[in-house]
Amino acid sequence: MSDARALYHATIVDRDRNPRHEHALPTATHRATADNPLCGDVVTMQFVIADGVITEAAFAARGCALSRAAADLLATRAIGSTPVQLRSLAETFDRFVRADGTQEDLGELAVFEGVRAFKSRRACACLPFAAALSALDQ
């Protein structure tokens, strides 16, 4: 499907409208914001890292359904991961949405397959990962 309907899988719509991890995380040990000035999306990813493991994750976002849903799904995957695992996930996701990789190890994030056909929307889906990587660099 090459029209816009391919972008809005039911999971993306649900995670945009009913995010599980959109809340303040005042105890965050790592936090960073990324924005896309071309479309106006802004995403802040927040993590609590203790003993080398991400124990809590949350986000704040203003933007389209793609960036908000990606942030929520990323937060879900981050909990229980190590920073190294999260970096690997970000690389895998980036390759996937740019049509250079497979959906292996992406789990629910594979719902972003429709983004592959819309070059201008890839940045929306990848924005939370950029914020997460910046947060981990702190």
N, CA, C and O atoms as CSV, one atom per row, in Angstrom:
chain,resi,resn,atom,element,x,y,z
A,1,MET,N,N,0.853,-1.173,0.000
A,1,MET,CA,C,0.000,0.000,0.000
A,1,MET,C,C,0.896,1.232,0.000
A,1,MET,O,O,1.737,1.378,0.887
A,2,SER,N,N,0.734,2.123,-0.978
A,2,SER,CA,C,1.627,3.272,-1.084
A,2,SER,C,C,0.957,4.582,-0.699
A,2,SER,O,O,1.548,5.646,-0.880
A,3,ASP,N,N,-0.241,4.532,-0.183
A,3,ASP,CA,C,-0.870,5.774,0.237
A,3,ASP,C,C,-0.681,5.987,1.735
A,3,ASP,O,O,-0.076,5.165,2.422
A,4,ALA,N,N,-1.204,7.091,2.220
A,4,ALA,CA,C,-0.989,7.463,3.620
A,4,ALA,C,C,-1.554,6.454,4.603
A,4,ALA,O,O,-1.113,6.413,5.752
A,5,ARG,N,N,-2.513,5.640,4.191
A,5,ARG,CA,C,-3.063,4.634,5.105
A,5,ARG,C,C,-1.997,3.660,5.577
A,5,ARG,O,O,-2.111,3.094,6.664
A,6,ALA,N,N,-0.963,3.460,4.770
A,6,ALA,CA,C,0.121,2.554,5.148
A,6,ALA,C,C,0.890,3.070,6.358
A,6,ALA,O,O,1.526,2.286,7.063
A,7,LEU,N,N,0.843,4.359,6.607
A,7,LEU,CA,C,1.561,4.951,7.734
A,7,LEU,C,C,0.885,4.697,9.063
A,7,LEU,O,O,1.554,4.580,10.090
A,8,TYR,N,N,-0.421,4.612,9.055
A,8,TYR,CA,C,-1.156,4.646,10.310
A,8,TYR,C,C,-1.740,3.296,10.692
A,8,TYR,O,O,-2.955,3.101,10.719
A,9,HIS,N,N,-0.835,2.371,10.987
A,9,HIS,CA,C,-1.193,1.066,11.514
A,9,HIS,C,C,-1.982,1.287,12.810
A,9,HIS,O,O,-1.777,2.293,13.490
A,10,ALA,N,N,-2.866,0.374,13.153
A,10,ALA,CA,C,-3.699,0.511,14.356
A,10,ALA,C,C,-2.860,0.715,15.613
A,10,ALA,O,O,-3.262,1.457,16.509
A,11,THR,N,N,-1.711,0.072,15.689
A,11,THR,CA,C,-0.842,0.240,16.859
A,11,THR,C,C,-0.322,1.666,16.952
A,11,THR,O,O,-0.234,2.221,18.047
A,12,ILE,N,N,0.021,2.264,15.824
A,12,ILE,CA,C,0.513,3.647,15.820
A,12,ILE,C,C,-0.580,4.589,16.295
A,12,ILE,O,O,-0.330,5.470,17.119
A,13,VAL,N,N,-1.773,4.410,15.788
A,13,VAL,CA,C,-2.892,5.265,16.201
A,13,VAL,C,C,-3.161,5.095,17.696
A,13,VAL,O,O,-3.365,6.080,18.405
A,14,ASP,N,N,-3.162,3.852,18.176
A,14,ASP,CA,C,-3.406,3.595,19.592
A,14,ASP,C,C,-2.337,4.222,20.472
A,14,ASP,O,O,-2.659,4.867,21.470
A,15,ARG,N,N,-1.071,4.043,20.115
A,15,ARG,CA,C,0.011,4.584,20.946
A,15,ARG,C,C,0.060,6.106,20.910
A,15,ARG,O,O,0.533,6.730,21.860
A,16,ASP,N,N,-0.420,6.708,19.832
A,16,ASP,CA,C,-0.522,8.162,19.775
A,16,ASP,C,C,-1.640,8.650,20.688
A,16,ASP,O,O,-1.456,9.600,21.450
A,17,ARG,N,N,-2.779,8.010,20.611
A,17,ARG,CA,C,-3.956,8.453,21.373
A,17,ARG,C,C,-3.945,8.009,22.829
A,17,ARG,O,O,-4.508,8.688,23.689
A,18,ASN,N,N,-3.312,6.881,23.111
A,18,ASN,CA,C,-3.296,6.308,24.463
A,18,ASN,C,C,-1.875,5.899,24.854
A,18,ASN,O,O,-1.608,4.719,25.077
A,19,PRO,N,N,-0.972,6.865,24.937
A,19,PRO,CA,C,0.416,6.519,25.255
A,19,PRO,C,C,0.541,5.951,26.670
A,19,PRO,O,O,-0.141,6.387,27.597
A,20,ARG,N,N,1.418,4.982,26.806
A,20,ARG,CA,C,1.640,4.339,28.108
A,20,ARG,C,C,2.744,5.016,28.910
A,20,ARG,O,O,2.808,4.868,30.130
A,21,HIS,N,N,3.603,5.752,28.235
A,21,HIS,CA,C,4.793,6.290,28.918
A,21,HIS,C,C,4.943,7.804,28.783
A,21,HIS,O,O,6.041,8.325,28.975
A,22,GLU,N,N,3.886,8.508,28.463
A,22,GLU,CA,C,3.980,9.960,28.354
A,22,GLU,C,C,3.641,10.568,29.713
A,22,GLU,O,O,2.478,10.713,30.088
A,23,HIS,N,N,4.693,10.911,30.424
A,23,HIS,CA,C,4.525,11.518,31.747
A,23,HIS,C,C,5.866,12.095,32.189
A,23,HIS,O,O,6.908,11.805,31.602
A,24,ALA,N,N,5.817,12.893,33.204
A,24,ALA,CA,C,7.053,13.452,33.761
A,24,ALA,C,C,7.817,12.347,34.469
A,24,ALA,O,O,7.221,11.432,35.037
A,25,LEU,N,N,9.103,12.435,34.433
A,25,LEU,CA,C,9.966,11.482,35.132
A,25,LEU,C,C,11.009,12.297,35.901
A,25,LEU,O,O,12.156,12.420,35.472
A,26,PRO,N,N,10.593,12.852,37.045
A,26,PRO,CA,C,11.485,13.752,37.778
A,26,PRO,C,C,12.765,13.090,38.281
A,26,PRO,O,O,13.738,13.783,38.578
A,27,THR,N,N,12.779,11.776,38.380
A,27,THR,CA,C,13.976,11.078,38.853
A,27,THR,C,C,14.903,10.671,37.712
A,27,THR,O,O,15.859,9.927,37.929
A,28,ALA,N,N,14.631,11.149,36.500
A,28,ALA,CA,C,15.436,10.760,35.338
A,28,ALA,C,C,16.911,11.076,35.562
A,28,ALA,O,O,17.273,12.160,36.019
A,29,THR,N,N,17.738,10.110,35.233
A,29,THR,CA,C,19.182,10.315,35.287
A,29,THR,C,C,19.725,10.739,33.928
A,29,THR,O,O,20.832,11.269,33.827
A,30,HIS,N,N,18.935,10.500,32.888
A,30,HIS,CA,C,19.327,10.833,31.518
A,30,HIS,C,C,18.119,11.406,30.796
A,30,HIS,O,O,17.027,10.841,30.834
A,31,ARG,N,N,18.336,12.547,30.131
A,31,ARG,CA,C,17.226,13.233,29.457
A,31,ARG,C,C,17.790,14.036,28.297
A,31,ARG,O,O,18.851,14.650,28.404
A,32,ALA,N,N,17.058,14.021,27.178
A,32,ALA,CA,C,17.463,14.857,26.042
A,32,ALA,C,C,16.255,15.101,25.152
A,32,ALA,O,O,15.308,14.316,25.116
A,33,THR,N,N,16.321,16.208,24.439
A,33,THR,CA,C,15.255,16.606,23.525
A,33,THR,C,C,15.809,16.679,22.115
A,33,THR,O,O,16.933,17.127,21.887
A,34,ALA,N,N,14.989,16.224,21.173
A,34,ALA,CA,C,15.328,16.345,19.752
A,34,ALA,C,C,14.139,16.981,19.058
A,34,ALA,O,O,12.988,16.741,19.423
A,35,ASP,N,N,14.429,17.787,18.061
A,35,ASP,CA,C,13.323,18.409,17.331
A,35,ASP,C,C,13.581,18.333,15.836
A,35,ASP,O,O,14.717,18.223,15.374
A,36,ASN,N,N,12.495,18.395,15.110
A,36,ASN,CA,C,12.555,18.425,13.655
A,36,ASN,C,C,11.945,19.758,13.233
A,36,ASN,O,O,10.722,19.877,13.157
A,37,PRO,N,N,12.777,20.761,12.956
A,37,PRO,CA,C,12.257,22.081,12.625
A,37,PRO,C,C,11.450,22.115,11.325
A,37,PRO,O,O,10.673,23.044,11.102
A,38,LEU,N,N,11.631,21.110,10.470
A,38,LEU,CA,C,10.881,21.080,9.215
A,38,LEU,C,C,9.396,20.793,9.428
A,38,LEU,O,O,8.551,21.276,8.674
A,39,CYS,N,N,9.084,20.003,10.458
A,39,CYS,CA,C,7.670,19.672,10.686
A,39,CYS,C,C,7.163,20.143,12.044
A,39,CYS,O,O,5.955,20.144,12.286
A,40,GLY,N,N,8.062,20.541,12.927
A,40,GLY,CA,C,7.647,21.055,14.228
A,40,GLY,C,C,7.572,20.014,15.335
A,40,GLY,O,O,7.205,20.354,16.460
A,41,ASP,N,N,7.907,18.754,15.054
A,41,ASP,CA,C,7.888,17.724,16.093
A,41,ASP,C,C,9.010,17.973,17.101
A,41,ASP,O,O,10.125,18.334,16.727
A,42,VAL,N,N,8.698,17.774,18.380
A,42,VAL,CA,C,9.675,17.883,19.458
A,42,VAL,C,C,9.437,16.710,20.403
A,42,VAL,O,O,8.313,16.490,20.856
A,43,VAL,N,N,10.489,15.964,20.698
A,43,VAL,CA,C,10.386,14.798,21.579
A,43,VAL,C,C,11.486,14.862,22.624
A,43,VAL,O,O,12.654,15.084,22.301
A,44,THR,N,N,11.107,14.668,23.869
A,44,THR,CA,C,12.062,14.539,24.971
A,44,THR,C,C,11.957,13.122,25.505
A,44,THR,O,O,10.878,12.677,25.895
A,45,MET,N,N,13.074,12.416,25.524
A,45,MET,CA,C,13.129,11.079,26.105
A,45,MET,C,C,13.832,11.174,27.452
A,45,MET,O,O,14.818,11.897,27.601
A,46,GLN,N,N,13.312,10.433,28.437
A,46,GLN,CA,C,13.845,10.455,29.791
A,46,GLN,C,C,14.036,9.017,30.272
A,46,GLN,O,O,13.174,8.163,30.068
A,47,PHE,N,N,15.172,8.764,30.910
A,47,PHE,CA,C,15.467,7.426,31.414
A,47,PHE,C,C,16.018,7.492,32.823
A,47,PHE,O,O,16.685,8.455,33.199
A,48,VAL,N,N,15.734,6.466,33.594
A,48,VAL,CA,C,16.429,6.212,34.847
A,48,VAL,C,C,17.307,4.998,34.584
A,48,VAL,O,O,16.813,3.922,34.245
A,49,ILE,N,N,18.610,5.181,34.743
A,49,ILE,CA,C,19.552,4.083,34.554
A,49,ILE,C,C,20.190,3.795,35.904
A,49,ILE,O,O,20.809,4.660,36.522
A,50,ALA,N,N,20.019,2.549,36.343
A,50,ALA,CA,C,20.589,2.112,37.621
A,50,ALA,C,C,21.286,0.773,37.408
A,50,ALA,O,O,20.721,-0.148,36.818
A,51,ASP,N,N,22.495,0.682,37.885
A,51,ASP,CA,C,23.278,-0.550,37.753
A,51,ASP,C,C,23.368,-1.020,36.303
A,51,ASP,O,O,23.331,-2.220,36.031
A,52,GLY,N,N,23.486,-0.073,35.378
A,52,GLY,CA,C,23.685,-0.395,33.974
A,52,GLY,C,C,22.444,-0.835,33.216
A,52,GLY,O,O,22.543,-1.328,32.092
A,53,VAL,N,N,21.270,-0.660,33.824
A,53,VAL,CA,C,20.014,-1.064,33.185
A,53,VAL,C,C,19.024,0.100,33.236
A,53,VAL,O,O,18.954,0.828,34.226
A,54,ILE,N,N,18.269,0.260,32.162
A,54,ILE,CA,C,17.222,1.282,32.128
A,54,ILE,C,C,16.033,0.727,32.911
A,54,ILE,O,O,15.391,-0.236,32.492
A,55,THR,N,N,15.756,1.346,34.044
A,55,THR,CA,C,14.685,0.844,34.909
A,55,THR,C,C,13.366,1.582,34.711
A,55,THR,O,O,12.296,1.056,35.020
A,56,GLU,N,N,13.453,2.803,34.193
A,56,GLU,CA,C,12.251,3.582,33.906
A,56,GLU,C,C,12.491,4.386,32.639
A,56,GLU,O,O,13.614,4.793,32.343
A,57,ALA,N,N,11.414,4.606,31.897
A,57,ALA,CA,C,11.498,5.418,30.684
A,57,ALA,C,C,10.193,6.172,30.510
A,57,ALA,O,O,9.115,5.659,30.811
A,58,ALA,N,N,10.308,7.390,30.020
A,58,ALA,CA,C,9.133,8.217,29.769
A,58,ALA,C,C,9.472,9.199,28.653
A,58,ALA,O,O,10.631,9.364,28.274
A,59,PHE,N,N,8.438,9.839,28.145
A,59,PHE,CA,C,8.670,10.834,27.102
A,59,PHE,C,C,7.672,11.962,27.232
A,59,PHE,O,O,6.634,11.839,27.882
A,60,ALA,N,N,8.020,13.065,26.593
A,60,ALA,CA,C,7.112,14.194,26.383
A,60,ALA,C,C,7.245,14.518,24.910
A,60,ALA,O,O,8.356,14.574,24.383
A,61,ALA,N,N,6.124,14.732,24.240
A,61,ALA,CA,C,6.200,14.971,22.796
A,61,ALA,C,C,5.104,15.915,22.339
A,61,ALA,O,O,3.981,15.912,22.843
A,62,ARG,N,N,5.483,16.717,21.366
A,62,ARG,CA,C,4.534,17.547,20.644
A,62,ARG,C,C,4.804,17.258,19.181
A,62,ARG,O,O,5.891,17.536,18.674
A,63,GLY,N,N,3.824,16.706,18.513
A,63,GLY,CA,C,4.056,16.398,17.118
A,63,GLY,C,C,3.047,15.429,16.553
A,63,GLY,O,O,1.952,15.254,17.087
A,64,CYS,N,N,3.436,14.813,15.474
A,64,CYS,CA,C,2.537,13.924,14.746
A,64,CYS,C,C,2.411,12.574,15.433
A,64,CYS,O,O,3.156,12.246,16.356
A,65,ALA,N,N,1.445,11.805,14.953
A,65,ALA,CA,C,1.194,10.475,15.503
A,65,ALA,C,C,2.416,9.578,15.386
A,65,ALA,O,O,2.669,8.763,16.273
A,66,LEU,N,N,3.175,9.714,14.307
A,66,LEU,CA,C,4.340,8.852,14.110
A,66,LEU,C,C,5.399,9.089,15.177
A,66,LEU,O,O,5.907,8.132,15.761
A,67,SER,N,N,5.737,10.334,15.440
A,67,SER,CA,C,6.779,10.608,16.432
A,67,SER,C,C,6.301,10.258,17.839
A,67,SER,O,O,7.077,9.741,18.642
A,68,ARG,N,N,5.051,10.530,18.141
A,68,ARG,CA,C,4.513,10.213,19.472
A,68,ARG,C,C,4.439,8.702,19.697
A,68,ARG,O,O,4.823,8.212,20.759
A,69,ALA,N,N,3.947,7.967,18.702
A,69,ALA,CA,C,3.850,6.512,18.838
A,69,ALA,C,C,5.240,5.883,18.926
A,69,ALA,O,O,5.456,4.965,19.717
A,70,ALA,N,N,6.175,6.367,18.123
A,70,ALA,CA,C,7.538,5.834,18.174
A,70,ALA,C,C,8.160,6.079,19.551
A,70,ALA,O,O,8.855,5.211,20.079
A,71,ALA,N,N,7.915,7.248,20.129
A,71,ALA,CA,C,8.446,7.550,21.462
A,71,ALA,C,C,7.871,6.596,22.501
A,71,ALA,O,O,8.590,6.109,23.373
A,72,ASP,N,N,6.584,6.335,22.404
A,72,ASP,CA,C,5.945,5.452,23.376
A,72,ASP,C,C,6.444,4.013,23.231
A,72,ASP,O,O,6.749,3.357,24.227
A,73,LEU,N,N,6.525,3.532,22.009
A,73,LEU,CA,C,7.019,2.175,21.791
A,73,LEU,C,C,8.495,2.051,22.172
A,73,LEU,O,O,8.917,1.020,22.696
A,74,LEU,N,N,9.269,3.085,21.914
A,74,LEU,CA,C,10.670,3.096,22.311
A,74,LEU,C,C,10.790,3.018,23.830
A,74,LEU,O,O,11.608,2.258,24.347
A,75,ALA,N,N,9.989,3.792,24.544
A,75,ALA,CA,C,10.029,3.757,26.012
A,75,ALA,C,C,9.697,2.355,26.525
A,75,ALA,O,O,10.325,1.867,27.465
A,76,THR,N,N,8.722,1.723,25.912
A,76,THR,CA,C,8.364,0.356,26.310
A,76,THR,C,C,9.548,-0.579,26.142
A,76,THR,O,O,9.862,-1.365,27.036
A,77,ARG,N,N,10.206,-0.491,24.988
A,77,ARG,CA,C,11.356,-1.372,24.715
A,77,ARG,C,C,12.565,-1.040,25.581
A,77,ARG,O,O,13.360,-1.923,25.900
A,78,ALA,N,N,12.707,0.218,25.960
A,78,ALA,CA,C,13.887,0.636,26.723
A,78,ALA,C,C,13.919,0.036,28.125
A,78,ALA,O,O,14.987,-0.321,28.623
A,79,ILE,N,N,12.772,-0.077,28.754
A,79,ILE,CA,C,12.716,-0.567,30.135
A,79,ILE,C,C,13.238,-1.998,30.187
A,79,ILE,O,O,12.732,-2.889,29.503
A,80,GLY,N,N,14.257,-2.195,31.010
A,80,GLY,CA,C,14.877,-3.505,31.149
A,80,GLY,C,C,16.069,-3.712,30.229
A,80,GLY,O,O,16.759,-4.727,30.330
A,81,SER,N,N,16.318,-2.766,29.335
A,81,SER,CA,C,17.451,-2.859,28.404
A,81,SER,C,C,18.667,-2.162,28.993
A,81,SER,O,O,18.559,-1.358,29.918
A,82,THR,N,N,19.806,-2.484,28.445
A,82,THR,CA,C,21.020,-1.750,28.782
A,82,THR,C,C,21.171,-0.623,27.755
A,82,THR,O,O,20.565,-0.678,26.685
A,83,PRO,N,N,21.959,0.377,28.065
A,83,PRO,CA,C,22.225,1.409,27.060
A,83,PRO,C,C,22.793,0.844,25.758
A,83,PRO,O,O,22.458,1.339,24.682
A,84,VAL,N,N,23.633,-0.165,25.831
A,84,VAL,CA,C,24.196,-0.783,24.625
A,84,VAL,C,C,23.082,-1.416,23.794
A,84,VAL,O,O,23.060,-1.273,22.572
A,85,GLN,N,N,22.162,-2.112,24.450
A,85,GLN,CA,C,21.038,-2.729,23.733
A,85,GLN,C,C,20.155,-1.672,23.096
A,85,GLN,O,O,19.666,-1.862,21.982
A,86,LEU,N,N,19.944,-0.557,23.793
A,86,LEU,CA,C,19.106,0.504,23.244
A,86,LEU,C,C,19.782,1.151,22.033
A,86,LEU,O,O,19.112,1.473,21.052
A,87,ARG,N,N,21.088,1.340,22.093
A,87,ARG,CA,C,21.823,1.877,20.938
A,87,ARG,C,C,21.705,0.935,19.740
A,87,ARG,O,O,21.522,1.383,18.609
A,88,SER,N,N,21.807,-0.335,19.986
A,88,SER,CA,C,21.675,-1.324,18.916
A,88,SER,C,C,20.272,-1.284,18.315
A,88,SER,O,O,20.115,-1.361,17.096
A,89,LEU,N,N,19.264,-1.165,19.157
A,89,LEU,CA,C,17.889,-1.057,18.682
A,89,LEU,C,C,17.725,0.187,17.810
A,89,LEU,O,O,17.071,0.130,16.769
A,90,ALA,N,N,18.307,1.299,18.222
A,90,ALA,CA,C,18.204,2.537,17.445
A,90,ALA,C,C,18.838,2.360,16.060
A,90,ALA,O,O,18.284,2.827,15.065
A,91,GLU,N,N,19.972,1.701,15.992
A,91,GLU,CA,C,20.628,1.455,14.699
A,91,GLU,C,C,19.779,0.540,13.823
A,91,GLU,O,O,19.628,0.785,12.626
A,92,THR,N,N,19.229,-0.505,14.416
A,92,THR,CA,C,18.382,-1.448,13.676
A,92,THR,C,C,17.141,-0.749,13.148
A,92,THR,O,O,16.748,-0.959,12.000
A,93,PHE,N,N,16.520,0.082,13.979
A,93,PHE,CA,C,15.314,0.800,13.567
A,93,PHE,C,C,15.620,1.777,12.440
A,93,PHE,O,O,14.859,1.878,11.478
A,94,ASP,N,N,16.725,2.491,12.558
A,94,ASP,CA,C,17.109,3.447,11.523
A,94,ASP,C,C,17.299,2.746,10.175
A,94,ASP,O,O,16.806,3.219,9.151
A,95,ARG,N,N,18.005,1.633,10.178
A,95,ARG,CA,C,18.200,0.873,8.935
A,95,ARG,C,C,16.858,0.379,8.393
A,95,ARG,O,O,16.624,0.404,7.185
A,96,PHE,N,N,15.986,-0.067,9.285
A,96,PHE,CA,C,14.688,-0.597,8.885
A,96,PHE,C,C,13.837,0.463,8.187
A,96,PHE,O,O,13.308,0.211,7.105
A,97,VAL,N,N,13.699,1.644,8.792
A,97,VAL,CA,C,12.832,2.659,8.188
A,97,VAL,C,C,13.434,3.255,6.921
A,97,VAL,O,O,12.713,3.822,6.100
A,98,ARG,N,N,14.720,3.135,6.759
A,98,ARG,CA,C,15.354,3.609,5.534
A,98,ARG,C,C,15.385,2.516,4.465
A,98,ARG,O,O,15.998,2.682,3.410
A,99,ALA,N,N,14.720,1.406,4.751
A,99,ALA,CA,C,14.578,0.274,3.831
A,99,ALA,C,C,15.886,-0.450,3.577
A,99,ALA,O,O,16.029,-1.131,2.562
A,100,ASP,N,N,16.840,-0.313,4.482
A,100,ASP,CA,C,18.116,-1.009,4.358
A,100,ASP,C,C,18.199,-2.223,5.279
A,100,ASP,O,O,19.170,-2.977,5.225
A,101,GLY,N,N,17.192,-2.416,6.120
A,101,GLY,CA,C,17.265,-3.496,7.101
A,101,GLY,C,C,15.960,-4.255,7.196
A,101,GLY,O,O,14.959,-3.902,6.574
A,102,THR,N,N,16.003,-5.307,7.992
A,102,THR,CA,C,14.816,-6.135,8.193
A,102,THR,C,C,14.165,-5.770,9.519
A,102,THR,O,O,14.699,-4.980,10.297
A,103,GLN,N,N,13.016,-6.355,9.755
A,103,GLN,CA,C,12.306,-6.090,11.005
A,103,GLN,C,C,12.753,-7.004,12.140
A,103,GLN,O,O,12.162,-6.999,13.220
A,104,GLU,N,N,13.794,-7.783,11.892
A,104,GLU,CA,C,14.313,-8.675,12.914
A,104,GLU,C,C,14.629,-7.910,14.191
A,104,GLU,O,O,15.273,-6.863,14.145
A,105,ASP,N,N,14.190,-8.413,15.299
A,105,ASP,CA,C,14.447,-7.851,16.631
A,105,ASP,C,C,13.736,-6.524,16.898
A,105,ASP,O,O,14.024,-5.874,17.903
A,106,LEU,N,N,12.823,-6.110,16.034
A,106,LEU,CA,C,12.122,-4.851,16.269
A,106,LEU,C,C,10.846,-5.029,17.081
A,106,LEU,O,O,10.371,-4.073,17.694
A,107,GLY,N,N,10.294,-6.212,17.095
A,107,GLY,CA,C,9.043,-6.429,17.815
A,107,GLY,C,C,7.966,-5.508,17.287
A,107,GLY,O,O,7.783,-5.384,16.076
A,108,GLU,N,N,7.251,-4.860,18.196
A,108,GLU,CA,C,6.136,-3.998,17.809
A,108,GLU,C,C,6.561,-2.800,16.969
A,108,GLU,O,O,5.740,-2.230,16.251
A,109,LEU,N,N,7.822,-2.413,17.048
A,109,LEU,CA,C,8.305,-1.282,16.247
A,109,LEU,C,C,8.228,-1.558,14.748
A,109,LEU,O,O,8.341,-0.632,13.945
A,110,ALA,N,N,8.039,-2.802,14.368
A,110,ALA,CA,C,7.914,-3.150,12.945
A,110,ALA,C,C,6.660,-2.545,12.319
A,110,ALA,O,O,6.529,-2.550,11.095
A,111,VAL,N,N,5.732,-2.020,13.130
A,111,VAL,CA,C,4.529,-1.375,12.579
A,111,VAL,C,C,4.874,-0.123,11.787
A,111,VAL,O,O,4.022,0.419,11.084
A,112,PHE,N,N,6.102,0.338,11.892
A,112,PHE,CA,C,6.522,1.518,11.148
A,112,PHE,C,C,6.989,1.186,9.728
A,112,PHE,O,O,7.595,2.025,9.062
A,113,GLU,N,N,6.713,-0.011,9.275
A,113,GLU,CA,C,7.099,-0.416,7.930
A,113,GLU,C,C,6.549,0.536,6.872
A,113,GLU,O,O,7.217,0.790,5.870
A,114,GLY,N,N,5.359,1.060,7.072
A,114,GLY,CA,C,4.758,1.974,6.109
A,114,GLY,C,C,5.549,3.245,5.896
A,114,GLY,O,O,5.430,3.880,4.848
A,115,VAL,N,N,6.356,3.628,6.872
A,115,VAL,CA,C,7.169,4.842,6.787
A,115,VAL,C,C,8.216,4.715,5.680
A,115,VAL,O,O,8.656,5.713,5.110
A,116,ARG,N,N,8.597,3.505,5.391
A,116,ARG,CA,C,9.646,3.275,4.395
A,116,ARG,C,C,9.292,3.884,3.034
A,116,ARG,O,O,10.181,4.300,2.291
A,117,ALA,N,N,8.022,3.935,2.715
A,117,ALA,CA,C,7.574,4.457,1.415
A,117,ALA,C,C,7.431,5.975,1.406
A,117,ALA,O,O,7.148,6.557,0.358
A,118,PHE,N,N,7.621,6.626,2.547
A,118,PHE,CA,C,7.422,8.067,2.660
A,118,PHE,C,C,8.676,8.705,3.256
A,118,PHE,O,O,8.770,8.904,4.467
A,119,LYS,N,N,9.626,9.020,2.396
A,119,LYS,CA,C,10.920,9.539,2.851
A,119,LYS,C,C,10.778,10.716,3.815
A,119,LYS,O,O,11.525,10.808,4.789
A,120,SER,N,N,9.847,11.597,3.559
A,120,SER,CA,C,9.687,12.781,4.415
A,120,SER,C,C,9.178,12.427,5.811
A,120,SER,O,O,9.328,13.232,6.730
A,121,ARG,N,N,8.584,11.253,5.996
A,121,ARG,CA,C,8.039,10.864,7.302
A,121,ARG,C,C,9.001,10.009,8.119
A,121,ARG,O,O,8.757,9.754,9.299
A,122,ARG,N,N,10.088,9.569,7.504
A,122,ARG,CA,C,11.064,8.752,8.234
A,122,ARG,C,C,11.638,9.508,9.430
A,122,ARG,O,O,11.860,8.935,10.497
A,123,ALA,N,N,11.871,10.792,9.234
A,123,ALA,CA,C,12.441,11.605,10.323
A,123,ALA,C,C,11.511,11.648,11.526
A,123,ALA,O,O,11.970,11.709,12.667
A,124,CYS,N,N,10.209,11.615,11.276
A,124,CYS,CA,C,9.238,11.632,12.376
A,124,CYS,C,C,9.390,10.391,13.251
A,124,CYS,O,O,9.426,10.485,14.478
A,125,ALA,N,N,9.480,9.235,12.611
A,125,ALA,CA,C,9.595,7.977,13.346
A,125,ALA,C,C,10.942,7.853,14.052
A,125,ALA,O,O,11.030,7.233,15.113
A,126,CYS,N,N,11.990,8.436,13.474
A,126,CYS,CA,C,13.335,8.318,14.039
A,126,CYS,C,C,13.642,9.366,15.104
A,126,CYS,O,O,14.612,9.216,15.847
A,127,LEU,N,N,12.847,10.409,15.195
A,127,LEU,CA,C,13.132,11.505,16.124
A,127,LEU,C,C,13.275,11.045,17.582
A,127,LEU,O,O,14.219,11.475,18.245
A,128,PRO,N,N,12.391,10.197,18.111
A,128,PRO,CA,C,12.575,9.750,19.500
A,128,PRO,C,C,13.882,8.990,19.713
A,128,PRO,O,O,14.473,9.058,20.791
A,129,PHE,N,N,14.329,8.274,18.698
A,129,PHE,CA,C,15.594,7.552,18.812
A,129,PHE,C,C,16.764,8.523,18.876
A,129,PHE,O,O,17.736,8.277,19.591
A,130,ALA,N,N,16.681,9.617,18.138
A,130,ALA,CA,C,17.730,10.650,18.209
A,130,ALA,C,C,17.787,11.235,19.619
A,130,ALA,O,O,18.870,11.440,20.166
A,131,ALA,N,N,16.623,11.500,20.203
A,131,ALA,CA,C,16.573,12.025,21.573
A,131,ALA,C,C,17.137,11.000,22.557
A,131,ALA,O,O,17.884,11.349,23.471
A,132,ALA,N,N,16.771,9.734,22.360
A,132,ALA,CA,C,17.258,8.683,23.267
A,132,ALA,C,C,18.770,8.558,23.199
A,132,ALA,O,O,19.424,8.447,24.236
A,133,LEU,N,N,19.333,8.575,22.008
A,133,LEU,CA,C,20.782,8.468,21.864
A,133,LEU,C,C,21.486,9.660,22.510
A,133,LEU,O,O,22.532,9.497,23.139
A,134,SER,N,N,20.921,10.847,22.358
A,134,SER,CA,C,21.501,12.029,23.007
A,134,SER,C,C,21.433,11.904,24.523
A,134,SER,O,O,22.365,12.291,25.228
A,135,ALA,N,N,20.334,11.367,25.017
A,135,ALA,CA,C,20.196,11.171,26.462
A,135,ALA,C,C,21.245,10.193,26.976
A,135,ALA,O,O,21.839,10.409,28.032
A,136,LEU,N,N,21.471,9.126,26.232
A,136,LEU,CA,C,22.457,8.135,26.654
A,136,LEU,C,C,23.878,8.692,26.630
A,136,LEU,O,O,24.747,8.213,27.358
A,137,ASP,N,N,24.113,9.702,25.793
A,137,ASP,CA,C,25.438,10.309,25.695
A,137,ASP,C,C,25.779,11.195,26.887
A,137,ASP,O,O,26.924,11.624,27.030
A,138,GLN,N,N,24.814,11.469,27.729
A,138,GLN,CA,C,25.074,12.334,28.888
A,138,GLN,C,C,26.034,11.681,29.859
A,138,GLN,O,O,26.363,12.268,30.890
